[in-house]
Amino acid sequence: MTGYFDLTSNDAGHYSFNLRAGNHEVILTSQVYKRKTAALAGIEAVRESSALVDRFEEGPIRAAGEIRRQAPVRDQVDNRNAHP
């Protein structure tokens, strides 16, 4: 099974999404969005970005729970549709 997104809303009517691996493990959690359309745009941005191999670096497999820190990638983010 391939990875998938799940979109959820909270009691305040705000939205967020998780990217889950084929084994259903959460591998990415989004920020909270006020509008569903913004959350859906976030999902689309992740889909588009994940296809660009040059945005990722290969390295050794980490132990479970180990966090890998990476330099900011601000220059690689497309903010043309971002709201201030």
Contacts in CASP RR format, 6 or more apart in sequence:
PFRMAT RR
TARGET T0000
AUTHOR 0000-0000-0000
METHOD contacts of the structure
MODEL  1
MTGYFDLTSNDAGHYSFNLRAGNHEVILTSQVYKRKTAALAGIEAVRESS
ALVDRFEEGPIRAAGEIRRQAPVRDQVDNRNAHP
1 22 0 8 1.000
1 23 0 8 1.000
2 22 0 8 1.000
3 19 0 8 1.000
3 20 0 8 1.000
3 21 0 8 1.000
3 22 0 8 1.000
4 19 0 8 1.000
4 20 0 8 1.000
4 22 0 8 1.000
5 17 0 8 1.000
5 18 0 8 1.000
5 19 0 8 1.000
5 20 0 8 1.000
5 43 0 8 1.000
5 46 0 8 1.000
6 17 0 8 1.000
6 18 0 8 1.000
6 20 0 8 1.000
7 15 0 8 1.000
7 16 0 8 1.000
7 17 0 8 1.000
7 36 0 8 1.000
7 39 0 8 1.000
7 40 0 8 1.000
7 43 0 8 1.000
8 15 0 8 1.000
8 16 0 8 1.000
8 17 0 8 1.000
8 18 0 8 1.000
9 15 0 8 1.000
9 36 0 8 1.000
10 16 0 8 1.000
10 32 0 8 1.000
14 32 0 8 1.000
14 33 0 8 1.000
14 34 0 8 1.000
15 32 0 8 1.000
15 33 0 8 1.000
15 34 0 8 1.000
15 35 0 8 1.000
15 36 0 8 1.000
15 38 0 8 1.000
15 39 0 8 1.000
16 29 0 8 1.000
16 30 0 8 1.000
16 31 0 8 1.000
16 32 0 8 1.000
16 33 0 8 1.000
16 39 0 8 1.000
17 29 0 8 1.000
17 30 0 8 1.000
17 39 0 8 1.000
17 42 0 8 1.000
17 43 0 8 1.000
18 26 0 8 1.000
18 28 0 8 1.000
18 29 0 8 1.000
18 30 0 8 1.000
19 26 0 8 1.000
19 27 0 8 1.000
19 28 0 8 1.000
19 29 0 8 1.000
19 46 0 8 1.000
20 26 0 8 1.000
20 27 0 8 1.000
21 27 0 8 1.000
28 46 0 8 1.000
30 39 0 8 1.000
30 42 0 8 1.000
30 43 0 8 1.000
30 46 0 8 1.000
33 39 0 8 1.000
33 42 0 8 1.000
38 83 0 8 1.000
41 81 0 8 1.000
45 78 0 8 1.000
49 55 0 8 1.000
55 73 0 8 1.000
55 76 0 8 1.000
57 70 0 8 1.000
62 68 0 8 1.000
END
